[in-house]
């Protein structure tokens, strides 16, 4: 019985990944950029100004999401109506990494704009999937630092660059 549940869970995870990839590539801009990358035309990704644009776009997205929360006067418990805690956490890590700031687990939970338990589960999954790393703070054993993996940073940069051109 336990083996069957594990297998079903693995299949569910695989199906979720396939759906996410299909959704991502169904977007015209992402599909176009992927086709350019496959054709070897990635010179647009080497432009230093594009990197600044990606960072500015990430900041704008987060600012807009917080403004929306204030505008709709959402209580923390009601934010889930609009919430994407994982996206908020990834954007926060992206911006912090760019600014050279370290991010603790507790700070990332706050950045999620959702319940801490949801954020902690998401952090665990992001670590497992290889999108973020965790490192114990050598100066304070109670604190854990989290950061984007190079793979995730590259994915976010590409996504933000292509989205900022829309």
One Martini backbone bead per residue (centre of mass of N, CA, C, O) as a GRO file, in nm:
protein
  166
    1UNK     BB    1   0.059   0.062  -0.022
    2UNK     BB    2   0.299   0.257   0.011
    3UNK     BB    3   0.412   0.214  -0.273
    4UNK     BB    4   0.164   0.320  -0.424
    5UNK     BB    5   0.176   0.608  -0.310
    6UNK     BB    6   0.456   0.677  -0.418
    7UNK     BB    7   0.391   0.629  -0.717
    8UNK     BB    8   0.161   0.834  -0.733
    9UNK     BB    9   0.332   1.076  -0.646
   10UNK     BB   10   0.534   1.059  -0.880
   11UNK     BB   11   0.322   1.092  -1.104
   12UNK     BB   12   0.214   1.363  -1.012
   13UNK     BB   13   0.481   1.515  -1.038
   14UNK     BB   14   0.521   1.461  -1.339
   15UNK     BB   15   0.258   1.589  -1.435
   16UNK     BB   16   0.315   1.872  -1.323
   17UNK     BB   17   0.567   1.920  -1.500
   18UNK     BB   18   0.435   1.888  -1.775
   19UNK     BB   19   0.227   2.113  -1.741
   20UNK     BB   20   0.430   2.341  -1.688
   21UNK     BB   21   0.580   2.318  -1.955
   22UNK     BB   22   0.340   2.352  -2.142
   23UNK     BB   23   0.258   2.630  -2.037
   24UNK     BB   24   0.520   2.777  -2.095
   25UNK     BB   25   0.532   2.694  -2.416
   26UNK     BB   26   0.251   2.837  -2.491
   27UNK     BB   27   0.397   3.090  -2.479
   28UNK     BB   28   0.502   3.289  -2.729
   29UNK     BB   29   0.765   3.412  -2.609
   30UNK     BB   30   0.892   3.154  -2.504
   31UNK     BB   31   0.891   2.999  -2.768
   32UNK     BB   32   1.061   3.203  -2.928
   33UNK     BB   33   1.312   3.197  -2.741
   34UNK     BB   34   1.364   2.896  -2.768
   35UNK     BB   35   1.409   2.896  -3.073
   36UNK     BB   36   1.653   3.085  -3.063
   37UNK     BB   37   1.830   2.908  -2.881
   38UNK     BB   38   1.828   2.655  -3.065
   39UNK     BB   39   1.955   2.832  -3.311
   40UNK     BB   40   2.187   3.018  -3.154
   41UNK     BB   41   2.030   3.301  -3.072
   42UNK     BB   42   2.188   3.444  -2.775
   43UNK     BB   43   2.276   3.751  -2.778
   44UNK     BB   44   2.043   3.876  -2.602
   45UNK     BB   45   2.167   3.733  -2.327
   46UNK     BB   46   2.449   3.920  -2.321
   47UNK     BB   47   2.314   4.175  -2.230
   48UNK     BB   48   2.352   4.392  -1.972
   49UNK     BB   49   2.079   4.551  -1.995
   50UNK     BB   50   1.896   4.301  -1.964
   51UNK     BB   51   1.964   4.248  -1.669
   52UNK     BB   52   1.846   4.508  -1.558
   53UNK     BB   53   1.561   4.457  -1.664
   54UNK     BB   54   1.503   4.203  -1.500
   55UNK     BB   55   1.530   4.336  -1.223
   56UNK     BB   56   1.322   4.558  -1.261
   57UNK     BB   57   1.087   4.365  -1.320
   58UNK     BB   58   1.090   4.218  -1.050
   59UNK     BB   59   1.032   4.468  -0.879
   60UNK     BB   60   0.763   4.542  -1.017
   61UNK     BB   61   0.608   4.289  -0.949
   62UNK     BB   62   0.625   4.308  -0.640
   63UNK     BB   63   0.501   4.590  -0.614
   64UNK     BB   64   0.231   4.522  -0.747
   65UNK     BB   65   0.144   4.301  -0.547
   66UNK     BB   66   0.140   4.485  -0.294
   67UNK     BB   67  -0.053   4.697  -0.406
   68UNK     BB   68  -0.288   4.505  -0.446
   69UNK     BB   69  -0.321   4.430  -0.151
   70UNK     BB   70  -0.386   4.720  -0.059
   71UNK     BB   71  -0.621   4.787  -0.250
   72UNK     BB   72  -0.787   4.521  -0.143
   73UNK     BB   73  -0.741   4.489   0.160
   74UNK     BB   74  -0.567   4.245   0.244
   75UNK     BB   75  -0.550   3.997   0.434
   76UNK     BB   76  -0.340   3.752   0.494
   77UNK     BB   77  -0.565   3.524   0.457
   78UNK     BB   78  -0.664   3.656   0.162
   79UNK     BB   79  -0.409   3.642  -0.035
   80UNK     BB   80  -0.467   3.362  -0.171
   81UNK     BB   81  -0.644   3.470  -0.400
   82UNK     BB   82  -0.353   3.591  -0.538
   83UNK     BB   83  -0.144   3.386  -0.462
   84UNK     BB   84   0.230   3.324  -0.503
   85UNK     BB   85   0.464   3.232  -0.297
   86UNK     BB   86   0.691   3.119  -0.476
   87UNK     BB   87   0.725   3.360  -0.662
   88UNK     BB   88   0.790   3.565  -0.442
   89UNK     BB   89   1.044   3.419  -0.342
   90UNK     BB   90   1.206   3.417  -0.606
   91UNK     BB   91   1.211   3.723  -0.646
   92UNK     BB   92   1.348   3.792  -0.380
   93UNK     BB   93   1.606   3.628  -0.433
   94UNK     BB   94   1.686   3.769  -0.694
   95UNK     BB   95   1.717   4.053  -0.580
   96UNK     BB   96   1.908   3.991  -0.343
   97UNK     BB   97   2.136   3.872  -0.513
   98UNK     BB   98   2.187   4.130  -0.680
   99UNK     BB   99   2.236   4.304  -0.399
  100UNK     BB  100   2.398   4.110  -0.189
  101UNK     BB  101   2.180   3.965  -0.015
  102UNK     BB  102   2.085   3.793   0.248
  103UNK     BB  103   1.864   3.503   0.315
  104UNK     BB  104   1.637   3.395   0.527
  105UNK     BB  105   1.391   3.189   0.603
  106UNK     BB  106   1.214   3.396   0.752
  107UNK     BB  107   1.224   3.611   0.527
  108UNK     BB  108   1.100   3.429   0.305
  109UNK     BB  109   0.831   3.387   0.443
  110UNK     BB  110   0.749   3.684   0.429
  111UNK     BB  111   0.776   3.712   0.113
  112UNK     BB  112   0.529   3.518   0.047
  113UNK     BB  113   0.255   3.628   0.177
  114UNK     BB  114   0.212   3.381   0.370
  115UNK     BB  115   0.205   3.112   0.530
  116UNK     BB  116   0.465   2.964   0.690
  117UNK     BB  117   0.397   2.669   0.622
  118UNK     BB  118   0.389   2.708   0.318
  119UNK     BB  119   0.674   2.820   0.286
  120UNK     BB  120   0.829   2.577   0.406
  121UNK     BB  121   0.732   2.373   0.198
  122UNK     BB  122   0.841   2.525  -0.048
  123UNK     BB  123   1.137   2.526   0.032
  124UNK     BB  124   1.173   2.223   0.037
  125UNK     BB  125   1.101   2.184  -0.264
  126UNK     BB  126   1.314   2.378  -0.388
  127UNK     BB  127   1.551   2.215  -0.285
  128UNK     BB  128   1.480   1.939  -0.409
  129UNK     BB  129   1.467   2.069  -0.715
  130UNK     BB  130   1.721   2.286  -0.734
  131UNK     BB  131   1.655   2.614  -0.682
  132UNK     BB  132   1.765   2.599  -0.385
  133UNK     BB  133   1.977   2.688  -0.117
  134UNK     BB  134   2.128   2.578   0.191
  135UNK     BB  135   2.278   2.753   0.484
  136UNK     BB  136   2.443   2.763   0.752
  137UNK     BB  137   2.508   2.974   1.013
  138UNK     BB  138   2.815   3.017   1.170
  139UNK     BB  139   2.715   3.256   1.380
  140UNK     BB  140   2.405   3.122   1.375
  141UNK     BB  141   2.242   2.827   1.450
  142UNK     BB  142   1.935   2.944   1.393
  143UNK     BB  143   2.033   3.011   1.104
  144UNK     BB  144   1.920   3.015   0.753
  145UNK     BB  145   2.035   3.019   0.435
  146UNK     BB  146   1.913   3.139   0.116
  147UNK     BB  147   1.947   3.045  -0.240
  148UNK     BB  148   2.007   3.051  -0.554
  149UNK     BB  149   2.064   2.876  -0.810
  150UNK     BB  150   2.209   2.900  -1.106
  151UNK     BB  151   1.977   2.772  -1.261
  152UNK     BB  152   1.750   2.958  -1.152
  153UNK     BB  153   1.869   3.228  -1.227
  154UNK     BB  154   1.868   3.176  -1.532
  155UNK     BB  155   1.566   3.125  -1.564
  156UNK     BB  156   1.472   3.400  -1.453
  157UNK     BB  157   1.624   3.581  -1.645
  158UNK     BB  158   1.495   3.477  -1.904
  159UNK     BB  159   1.201   3.532  -1.826
  160UNK     BB  160   1.226   3.838  -1.760
  161UNK     BB  161   1.337   3.931  -2.028
  162UNK     BB  162   1.102   3.829  -2.206
  163UNK     BB  163   0.871   3.973  -2.043
  164UNK     BB  164   0.978   4.276  -2.072
  165UNK     BB  165   0.910   4.264  -2.401
  166UNK     BB  166   0.581   4.261  -2.407
   0.00000   0.00000   0.00000
